[in-house]
Amino acid sequence: MQVQINVKGHLALFWQEWFEELQITHLEDGTSLLTGSLQDQAALYGVLWKLREQGIALLAFKSGPCLTHVSCLG
């Protein structure tokens, strides 16, 4: 499952260890975008739980087969 998760604020680099399956990108609008592939919905719930437990505000979420693959952008 390909996901994009937009959260409030720029996440510090040490968060990459917590979200190892997702790439963290800082956006110009002061938010962070987590993108990548998760194994299943249980893995997604795990990521969302980590965000919630740390008080990181979820702004948007997208899921689909071709969100992060370059081959899908053509």
CNS distance restraints for C-alpha pairs under 8 A (distance, minus, plus):
assign (resid   1 and name CA) (resid  37 and name CA) 5.49 0.50 0.50
assign (resid   1 and name CA) (resid  38 and name CA) 5.29 0.50 0.50
assign (resid   1 and name CA) (resid  39 and name CA) 6.23 0.50 0.50
assign (resid   1 and name CA) (resid  40 and name CA) 6.27 0.50 0.50
assign (resid   1 and name CA) (resid  63 and name CA) 6.89 0.50 0.50
assign (resid   1 and name CA) (resid  64 and name CA) 6.48 0.50 0.50
assign (resid   1 and name CA) (resid  65 and name CA) 6.30 0.50 0.50
assign (resid   2 and name CA) (resid  35 and name CA) 7.54 0.50 0.50
assign (resid   2 and name CA) (resid  36 and name CA) 5.68 0.50 0.50
assign (resid   2 and name CA) (resid  37 and name CA) 4.48 0.50 0.50
assign (resid   2 and name CA) (resid  38 and name CA) 6.37 0.50 0.50
assign (resid   2 and name CA) (resid  63 and name CA) 5.65 0.50 0.50
assign (resid   2 and name CA) (resid  64 and name CA) 5.47 0.50 0.50
assign (resid   2 and name CA) (resid  65 and name CA) 5.67 0.50 0.50
assign (resid   2 and name CA) (resid  66 and name CA) 6.66 0.50 0.50
assign (resid   2 and name CA) (resid  67 and name CA) 5.91 0.50 0.50
assign (resid   2 and name CA) (resid  68 and name CA) 6.61 0.50 0.50
assign (resid   3 and name CA) (resid  34 and name CA) 7.80 0.50 0.50
assign (resid   3 and name CA) (resid  35 and name CA) 5.60 0.50 0.50
assign (resid   3 and name CA) (resid  36 and name CA) 5.67 0.50 0.50
assign (resid   3 and name CA) (resid  37 and name CA) 6.19 0.50 0.50
assign (resid   3 and name CA) (resid  38 and name CA) 7.23 0.50 0.50
assign (resid   3 and name CA) (resid  61 and name CA) 7.35 0.50 0.50
assign (resid   3 and name CA) (resid  62 and name CA) 5.69 0.50 0.50
assign (resid   3 and name CA) (resid  63 and name CA) 4.51 0.50 0.50
assign (resid   3 and name CA) (resid  64 and name CA) 6.65 0.50 0.50
assign (resid   3 and name CA) (resid  67 and name CA) 6.66 0.50 0.50
assign (resid   3 and name CA) (resid  68 and name CA) 7.66 0.50 0.50
assign (resid   4 and name CA) (resid  33 and name CA) 6.63 0.50 0.50
assign (resid   4 and name CA) (resid  34 and name CA) 5.62 0.50 0.50
assign (resid   4 and name CA) (resid  35 and name CA) 4.54 0.50 0.50
assign (resid   4 and name CA) (resid  36 and name CA) 6.94 0.50 0.50
assign (resid   4 and name CA) (resid  61 and name CA) 5.74 0.50 0.50
assign (resid   4 and name CA) (resid  62 and name CA) 5.14 0.50 0.50
assign (resid   4 and name CA) (resid  63 and name CA) 6.48 0.50 0.50
assign (resid   4 and name CA) (resid  67 and name CA) 7.25 0.50 0.50
assign (resid   5 and name CA) (resid  33 and name CA) 5.63 0.50 0.50
assign (resid   5 and name CA) (resid  34 and name CA) 4.99 0.50 0.50
assign (resid   5 and name CA) (resid  35 and name CA) 6.47 0.50 0.50
assign (resid   5 and name CA) (resid  58 and name CA) 7.46 0.50 0.50
assign (resid   5 and name CA) (resid  59 and name CA) 7.72 0.50 0.50
assign (resid   5 and name CA) (resid  60 and name CA) 5.89 0.50 0.50
assign (resid   5 and name CA) (resid  61 and name CA) 4.59 0.50 0.50
assign (resid   5 and name CA) (resid  62 and name CA) 6.57 0.50 0.50
assign (resid   6 and name CA) (resid  31 and name CA) 6.87 0.50 0.50
assign (resid   6 and name CA) (resid  32 and name CA) 5.77 0.50 0.50
assign (resid   6 and name CA) (resid  33 and name CA) 4.55 0.50 0.50
assign (resid   6 and name CA) (resid  34 and name CA) 6.37 0.50 0.50
assign (resid   6 and name CA) (resid  58 and name CA) 6.30 0.50 0.50
assign (resid   6 and name CA) (resid  59 and name CA) 5.38 0.50 0.50
assign (resid   6 and name CA) (resid  60 and name CA) 4.98 0.50 0.50
assign (resid   6 and name CA) (resid  61 and name CA) 6.27 0.50 0.50
assign (resid   7 and name CA) (resid  31 and name CA) 5.76 0.50 0.50
assign (resid   7 and name CA) (resid  32 and name CA) 5.36 0.50 0.50
assign (resid   7 and name CA) (resid  33 and name CA) 6.46 0.50 0.50
assign (resid   7 and name CA) (resid  34 and name CA) 8.00 0.50 0.50
assign (resid   7 and name CA) (resid  56 and name CA) 6.76 0.50 0.50
assign (resid   7 and name CA) (resid  57 and name CA) 5.58 0.50 0.50
assign (resid   7 and name CA) (resid  58 and name CA) 4.61 0.50 0.50
assign (resid   7 and name CA) (resid  59 and name CA) 5.10 0.50 0.50
assign (resid   7 and name CA) (resid  60 and name CA) 7.02 0.50 0.50
assign (resid   8 and name CA) (resid  30 and name CA) 7.17 0.50 0.50
assign (resid   8 and name CA) (resid  31 and name CA) 4.77 0.50 0.50
assign (resid   8 and name CA) (resid  32 and name CA) 6.49 0.50 0.50
assign (resid   8 and name CA) (resid  56 and name CA) 6.71 0.50 0.50
assign (resid   8 and name CA) (resid  57 and name CA) 5.34 0.50 0.50
assign (resid   8 and name CA) (resid  58 and name CA) 6.53 0.50 0.50
assign (resid   8 and name CA) (resid  59 and name CA) 6.44 0.50 0.50
assign (resid   9 and name CA) (resid  30 and name CA) 5.32 0.50 0.50
assign (resid   9 and name CA) (resid  31 and name CA) 4.39 0.50 0.50
assign (resid   9 and name CA) (resid  32 and name CA) 6.08 0.50 0.50
assign (resid  10 and name CA) (resid  26 and name CA) 5.70 0.50 0.50
assign (resid  10 and name CA) (resid  27 and name CA) 7.77 0.50 0.50
assign (resid  10 and name CA) (resid  30 and name CA) 5.99 0.50 0.50
assign (resid  10 and name CA) (resid  31 and name CA) 5.35 0.50 0.50
assign (resid  10 and name CA) (resid  32 and name CA) 5.18 0.50 0.50
assign (resid  11 and name CA) (resid  15 and name CA) 6.53 0.50 0.50
assign (resid  11 and name CA) (resid  24 and name CA) 7.69 0.50 0.50
assign (resid  11 and name CA) (resid  26 and name CA) 7.50 0.50 0.50
assign (resid  11 and name CA) (resid  32 and name CA) 6.34 0.50 0.50
assign (resid  14 and name CA) (resid  18 and name CA) 7.71 0.50 0.50
assign (resid  15 and name CA) (resid  19 and name CA) 6.39 0.50 0.50
assign (resid  16 and name CA) (resid  20 and name CA) 5.51 0.50 0.50
assign (resid  16 and name CA) (resid  22 and name CA) 7.66 0.50 0.50
assign (resid  16 and name CA) (resid  23 and name CA) 7.28 0.50 0.50
assign (resid  16 and name CA) (resid  24 and name CA) 6.76 0.50 0.50
assign (resid  19 and name CA) (resid  23 and name CA) 7.58 0.50 0.50
assign (resid  19 and name CA) (resid  47 and name CA) 7.15 0.50 0.50
assign (resid  21 and name CA) (resid  36 and name CA) 6.59 0.50 0.50
assign (resid  21 and name CA) (resid  37 and name CA) 6.78 0.50 0.50
assign (resid  21 and name CA) (resid  38 and name CA) 6.89 0.50 0.50
assign (resid  22 and name CA) (resid  34 and name CA) 5.69 0.50 0.50
assign (resid  22 and name CA) (resid  35 and name CA) 5.21 0.50 0.50
assign (resid  22 and name CA) (resid  36 and name CA) 4.70 0.50 0.50
assign (resid  22 and name CA) (resid  37 and name CA) 6.87 0.50 0.50
assign (resid  22 and name CA) (resid  38 and name CA) 7.98 0.50 0.50
assign (resid  23 and name CA) (resid  33 and name CA) 7.88 0.50 0.50
assign (resid  23 and name CA) (resid  34 and name CA) 5.40 0.50 0.50
assign (resid  23 and name CA) (resid  35 and name CA) 5.24 0.50 0.50
assign (resid  23 and name CA) (resid  36 and name CA) 6.19 0.50 0.50
assign (resid  24 and name CA) (resid  32 and name CA) 6.57 0.50 0.50
assign (resid  24 and name CA) (resid  33 and name CA) 5.70 0.50 0.50
assign (resid  24 and name CA) (resid  34 and name CA) 4.66 0.50 0.50
assign (resid  24 and name CA) (resid  35 and name CA) 6.75 0.50 0.50
assign (resid  25 and name CA) (resid  32 and name CA) 5.55 0.50 0.50
assign (resid  25 and name CA) (resid  33 and name CA) 5.11 0.50 0.50
assign (resid  25 and name CA) (resid  34 and name CA) 6.46 0.50 0.50
assign (resid  26 and name CA) (resid  30 and name CA) 7.09 0.50 0.50
assign (resid  26 and name CA) (resid  31 and name CA) 6.16 0.50 0.50
assign (resid  26 and name CA) (resid  32 and name CA) 4.53 0.50 0.50
assign (resid  26 and name CA) (resid  33 and name CA) 6.42 0.50 0.50
assign (resid  27 and name CA) (resid  31 and name CA) 5.41 0.50 0.50
assign (resid  27 and name CA) (resid  32 and name CA) 5.67 0.50 0.50
assign (resid  27 and name CA) (resid  33 and name CA) 7.04 0.50 0.50
assign (resid  35 and name CA) (resid  68 and name CA) 6.91 0.50 0.50
assign (resid  36 and name CA) (resid  68 and name CA) 6.40 0.50 0.50
assign (resid  38 and name CA) (resid  43 and name CA) 6.02 0.50 0.50
assign (resid  38 and name CA) (resid  44 and name CA) 6.53 0.50 0.50
assign (resid  39 and name CA) (resid  43 and name CA) 6.12 0.50 0.50
assign (resid  40 and name CA) (resid  44 and name CA) 6.57 0.50 0.50
assign (resid  41 and name CA) (resid  45 and name CA) 6.14 0.50 0.50
assign (resid  42 and name CA) (resid  46 and name CA) 6.23 0.50 0.50
assign (resid  43 and name CA) (resid  47 and name CA) 6.42 0.50 0.50
assign (resid  44 and name CA) (resid  48 and name CA) 6.25 0.50 0.50
assign (resid  45 and name CA) (resid  49 and name CA) 5.94 0.50 0.50
assign (resid  46 and name CA) (resid  50 and name CA) 6.29 0.50 0.50
assign (resid  47 and name CA) (resid  51 and name CA) 6.37 0.50 0.50
assign (resid  48 and name CA) (resid  52 and name CA) 6.18 0.50 0.50
assign (resid  49 and name CA) (resid  53 and name CA) 6.02 0.50 0.50
assign (resid  50 and name CA) (resid  54 and name CA) 6.30 0.50 0.50
assign (resid  51 and name CA) (resid  55 and name CA) 6.29 0.50 0.50
assign (resid  51 and name CA) (resid  56 and name CA) 5.08 0.50 0.50
assign (resid  51 and name CA) (resid  57 and name CA) 7.30 0.50 0.50
assign (resid  51 and name CA) (resid  58 and name CA) 7.58 0.50 0.50
assign (resid  52 and name CA) (resid  56 and name CA) 5.92 0.50 0.50
assign (resid  52 and name CA) (resid  57 and name CA) 7.32 0.50 0.50
assign (resid  63 and name CA) (resid  67 and name CA) 7.12 0.50 0.50
assign (resid  66 and name CA) (resid  72 and name CA) 5.54 0.50 0.50
assign (resid  66 and name CA) (resid  73 and name CA) 7.97 0.50 0.50
assign (resid  67 and name CA) (resid  72 and name CA) 7.66 0.50 0.50
assign (resid  68 and name CA) (resid  72 and name CA) 7.86 0.50 0.50
assign (resid  69 and name CA) (resid  73 and name CA) 7.20 0.50 0.50
assign (resid  70 and name CA) (resid  74 and name CA) 7.68 0.50 0.50
